[in-house]
Amino acid sequence: MTLLTRAGTALAAVLTAAACAASAPGAAAGGPSATTPAVRSAGAPELTGQQPCPGQPDVTCAELTVPLDRSGAVPGTLRLRTAVFGAADAPRGTLLFLTGGPGQPGVPYVQRIRGRLPKALDQYRLVMIDQRGTGGTAVDCPALQKEVGSSDTVAPTPAAVTACAESLGPHRDLYTTGDTVADLEDLRRALGVHSWTLDGVSYGTFTAGQYALTHPQRVRRLVLDSVVPLDGAGVLYEAAFRHAGEVLRAACREQKCGFDPARDLAKVVRRDGNGVGVFNLLVIASIIDPKLNDPRFGILNALHASAEGDPARLDGLVAGFSGPSDEPAADFSSGLHAATLCADSRWPWGDASAPVEGRERALRKAVQRIRPAEVWPFQRETAGAQGIPRTCLPWPSSRPHRPAPGHTLTMPVLLLAGDRDLSTPVRWARDLAATTPRAELVVLEGVGHSTQSRSDAGARAAEAFLLR
């Protein structure tokens, strides 16, 4: 398929390739040194079936078997694919790199991460994992997969959402980030390390942060790239809507466009009621091309032409970026995305256990409380119509993610943010930096989502932090 008929496929590749590695010298207090791996204890989880990864003879692939349901109520296990590159006695220990989504596997991106962080990986052992519900254990919901692919913002039909939830049945409770955190702790024990460094990108920042809050003594340092709020907030995307006007105006200044694209956008979405589609277009395009100057898209000129009465080009772009997806669930699972997102997030109607009846009313009230200036050039109604709340409105009542016991990240933390990022706006990183005592925030100019993968400056900043 071409880029314009389904740009969401490019989005999935970009996001997954964007998580990078992070690790800190020295051991946790009271633990072994970074150069001396801990011995795996009797009865600990194991990595089985170890063999060279296909096409990468110096990378070891294996499987980690974990309980499907740690309460024991639902029998069964999951076999999660893992990949390890580097020696167990690497000078600075082990780096766990977490991809995003939720819905993206990790193992297929080992080679990409090696290429982005070569100096760091001279000093660290790199570990990646296909988190539960991704890759070989992908949650496959065909109708939802076709409608939204890897997009957060395309709104699915209620029928596709409920069909997915019904196909999972009681298993839909078993894909929270808390379940993944427990899997990662099993992985640490299987590797026989006392502590390690975590690097997460996008949703991977949420997973890494939740692990660090749950097991602070196991984390030496943390890289969070393209930050998702650790309290599960942000589902209405107010910060991203407002930031879109700033990104458009910055692009116009650089291109000397001669008009105000933010005002054009405001006019178009109020006239045509296409705010969700335009926002989805901008989010995906800004990941592919943060400065919005790719001539294949011509987004600024398309917006201006539409505002002047010729919507054909913009309408074509919106349709192309929102069209049906043929992305397989193994590459990005929209079903896992829904199950985890609905369990993890903080909703206007409460948590995932809230009854479906009454959610729409609570959402309408929350949207009406948004001040128009907070989301301009978009309308506040767009906040309630985009894909994140529309996915979870009809999702049946289910077990919510259990918040991590800690509230503050206490280890050294590097926060990376692109100033053109519309998927995880820089405000989210600034908010986390303000409440994290040992945080270092690096905002990269002209850069969008997933800074380590899409920007040399982002990758070098991560390496500098890891090698201190």
N, C-alpha and C positions, 0 to 999 in steps of 0.2 A: 504494500500500500504506500501511497505517497505521503509526504509529511503533512500536507494540507488536508488530506482525507482522514488522517487520524494522527494528529500531533501528540496525542496522549501516549503513544508508544515511545516517542522520543522522551517524553517526560519521565516515564518509568526508568528508562536507561540512565537518564541524567541523575535522578534522585538516588538510585541505588549505587551508582558509581561514585557518589559524593561523600560517602562516609570515609574518614581517614583514621590513621592509627595514632594512639597516644599512650605514653607510658612514662613513668618517673623513675629516676635513679634512686637507689636506696630501698630499704625494706620498711614495711610498716613496723611501728614500735612493737618490740617483743617478738617479731617474726624473724624468719631466716633472711639472710642477705639476698639481694637481687640476683646474685650469681649462683645461689644455691637453691634449686627447686626443692619444695617440700616433698616428702615421700607420701605417696597415695596411701591412705589408711585402709585397713581391712574393711571390706564391705562397702567401699566407696563406689560410686558409679564408674563405669569403664567406657573407653572408646574401643569399639570392636570393628573388625573387618578392615584393618588399616592396610592401605595400598596407595601407590602413586595416583594422584588425580589425573584424569584423562588430559593428555597434552601438556602436563606440568609434572615431570618426573621428580622434581625437587620439592613438590608439595604433597603432603600426606592427607588423603581423604579417609574418613572413618565415620562411624555412626555412634551417636549417643542415644541410648534408650532411656526414655523418661516415662513416668506414669501419665496416662491420658488425664486422669482425674486424681489429684493428690489427696482428696478426701476419701477415696476408695469407693464412692457411691456408684461410679461408672467404671466398669472394668476396662482393661486394655492398656496398651502402651503406644507411644509414638517413637519412631526411629528418625532422629534428626541428623541430617548430614552436616559434617564439620570438615574444615580444612585447616591444616597447620603448616606454616612455612617458617623455617629457622630452627635453631637448636634450643633444646630445653634449658641449657645453661647460658642463654644469651645475656650479655652484660647487664642490660637494663630490665630483664625479665620479660613478661608476656603482655602483649597488647591484644585486646579483644576489640575488634572493629564491628560495629553494628549498623546495618543498613536500615532503610526507612520504610515508609508506607503509611501505616502498617500494611504489609502484603508482599514485600520484596524479599527474595532469598538473599543469602550472603555469599555462599560458596562460589557462584559464577563470577564474582567480582574480585577474587584474590589477585589475579594478574593486574587488574586495573589499579588496585591499591598499591601493589608493589611498585608500579611505575610512578605513582604520584609521591610516595614517601620513601625513596630509596635510602637516604641517609639515616632516617629513623630506623628502618628495618635492617640496617647493618648492626643495630644495637638491640633490637627487640625480636622476639618470636611473635609472629603474626598468627592470630586465630580468628577464623570466621565461621559462622553457623547459619544454616537455614532455620530460622526460628519457627516454632510450631505454627502450622497452618500455611507455610510457604514451601516453595520448592517441591520436594517429593511428598510432603504431607499437605499440599495445598488444598485449602477449602475451595471447592469448585461449585459455583452457582452460575450456570450458563446464562440465564436471562440477565442477571445483574452484571455479569462479566461483559456481556455484549453492550449493555446500555452505557456503562460508565468506565470500563477499563480501569485505568490507573488514576482517573481524575477525582480529586476531592470535591470539585465545585459543580460538575454536571449533576443535575438532580435526577435520580432514578425514579421510575414509577413505583408506587406503593406495592403493586403486584409483584414486581421483581424482588423487592426487599422482603416481603412476607414469604415468597416462595423459597428464598434463600434460608430464612430463619426456620421455616418448617422442614426443609431438607436436613438441617442440622439437628433439629429436635433438642433434646437435653444437652447435646454436645455444644450448643451455642454458648453455654456458660463457661466453657473450658478454654477460652482464647483471650483471657484478659492479660494485660501486661504483668500482673502479679504472677500468673502462671509462667510467663516467659522468664521473669526474674528468677523463679525457682529452678527453671531449666538451666539458666546460666550459672547458678550456684552449683548445680550438679556438674556442669561442664568444668568449672574451676576445680572441683574436687577430683574429677576424672583426669585432669591434666596434672594434678599433684602440686599445685602452686598455692602458696599461702596468701598472696595478694597479687593483683595485676592492675594494669591501666586500661581504661575504657575510652573509646572514641565512638561517638554516635553522630549520625546526621539525620536531620529532620525528625521523623518519628523515632529514629534511633537515639536522639537526644533524650526523649521521654523515657525510653527503656533504660538507657545508661544512667539517667538521673534517678529513676526509681530503684535500680539496683544499688546505686551508691548511697541512697537514703536508707535502704534496707540493710545493707552490709557495709557500712562505712569503713570498718576495719580491714576490709578486703580490697579497698580501692586506693591506689597510690596517688593517682591524679586522673584528671578527666578532661577530655576535649569534647565540647558540645558545639556542633557546626549546624547553623540554621535552626535556631532554638524553638522548640515547642514548649508552651507553658507547662511546668511540672505540676500545676494544680488542676490540670484538665480544663482550664478556661480557654477562651478565644474561639469558641465554636461558631459565633456569629460573624467573625472576621472583620469587626469594625476597624481595627488598626490597619488591615490590608486595604480595605476600601479607601480610606483616607490617604494612605501611602501611594495608591495608584495615581492620584493627581500629581503628587510630587515627582514620581518617576516619569510620568508623561511630560511634565514641564522641563525636567532635566534633559530628557531626550530631545525635546524641541530646541532648547538652548544649544545643544551640541550640533544639531543638524541645521540650525538657523531656519526653522520651519516657517516663521513669519505669522503664526497664529497661535491661539491658546488651545492645545488639545484637551486640557482638562475641562474647559468650558464647552468644547465641542462634545465631549463625552457626556457631560451633564445634560446637554440639550437632547442628544440622541436617546439616552436611556429613558428620559421622561416622555419623549415623544413616542418611542417605539416599544417601551416596556421590555427591553431585551437586556436588562442589567446583568442577569446571571450569565448569559452567553458571552457578553462583552468581557465580563470579569474573568471567566474561564479562558477566553482568548488571551487576555493580558497576562494571566498567571503563567500559562504554558509558554507563551512567546517570550516572556521575561526570563524564563529558565533557559530556553534555547539561546536567546539573544538579549542579555540584560539591558543593553542600550537601545533596544527597539529600533535598530537601523538596518535590519536585514531587508534587502530589496524584494525578497520573495514574498514578504508579508506587507510591507508598506503601511504599517498600522497607523502612523500619524496621518498620512494622507487619506487613508480610508476613513478614519474618524472625521476628518475635516470635510471630505466630500459628502459623507452622510449628513453631517450637520447642515451642509449647504443644499441638501435636497436630492443627492444621488447616493442611495444606500447600498447599491449593488455589490460593490467591492467589500464593504464591511460585512454585509449579510453573508456573503460567500465565505469569508474568513470565520465568522462565528459558526456557521454550519459545519465547516470543515473541521474545526477544532472540537466540536461537540458531537460529531457523528459516531455511528456505531463502531465498536472496537473489535478487532480480531486478536487481541492480545491474550495468549493462553494464561490460565490461572497459575501455572507453574512459574511463569515469569513475573506475574503480579496478581495476587489473589484479591479480587474485589470482595469476595465473601469473607475472607479473613479481615479485610479492611473494615467491613461493616461490623462484624462481631466484636472486634477489639475497640474500634472507635466508640461504638455505642456503650460498651462496658466502662471505658476509661474516662469518658469526658464528663464535664460538669454542665448540666443542661438547665435551661430555664424551668423545666418541669421536675428537677431533682436528679436522681441517678437512674441507672438502668432498671432498677426494680420498680420504678413508678408505673402505674397502670397506663396503658395507651390512651384510654379515655381521659381527656383533660389536657393532654400534652399540647395539642394545637392551640388551645385557649391560652395556655401558659406562654407558648412561643409568641403569639400575637401581642400579649401584654409586654413581653420583653422587648419586642421590636418597637412598640410604641414608646417605650422609655428611652430609646436611642435618640439623642439630639441630632437633627439633620446635619449639623456642621461636623459631627463626629465621623460621618461616612461620605461626605461630599468628596468627589463629584457624583457618587452613586446615591441612590435613594435608600432609606432605611429598610424599605420593604424587601430589597435585594438580600439583606442579611438573613431574613427568614426563608427566602426562596431558594437559596443556593444549596448545593448538594450535601453539606455536612449535616445540618438539621433535618433535611428532607430524607436522608438515609435512616436516621434514628427515630423519627416520629412514629413510623409504623412498626419498628423493630419490637417484637414482643418483650414483655417484662422478663428480665434475666438477672443473673448474678452480677453485681457491679464489681469493678476493680477495687480491691481493698487498698486504701492509701498506704504508702510506706510509713513506717513508724517515725522516721525522722522528718524534720521540716526544713533543715538547712544543710546545704552541702558544705562540709568542713574541710575537704581536701583541696589542693590547688586545682583550679578550674580555668581552662581557656574557653572563652565564648567567642565564636567566629560568626560574623554576620555580614552579608552583602547589603550595601545601601540601596540596591535596586530589587531586592527580594520581595516579591508579592505573595509568595507561598507561606513563608514564615517571616513576617515583617520585622525590621530591626528593633522596633519597640519591644518586642517580646524578649529579645536578648538584653536590652537595656534594663528592663524590669527585673530579670533574673540577676543581672550583675549587681543591682542595687541592694539585693538581699543576700548576697553570697560573700562572706567575709574575705575569701582568698581568690576571688575572681579577677581575671584579666580579660577585658573586652577589647576585641579588635574588630573595627568596622572597616570593611574594604570598599573603597570607592569604585563605582562603576561595575560592581560585581553583584550577581544575583544569588540564587539558591545553590546550596552545596558548594561552599567556597573552596574546599580542599580539592575537589575534583575539577571544578570549572575555572579555577584561578590559580596561577603559579604563586601569587602572593599569599593566598590562603594556605596552600600546601606548605610553603616555606615557614609561615607563622606557626603552623602545627608542628613542624619538625623542630623549630627553634625551642618551642615549649617542651617538647618531648625529650630533647637532648640537653636540657639544663642540668 
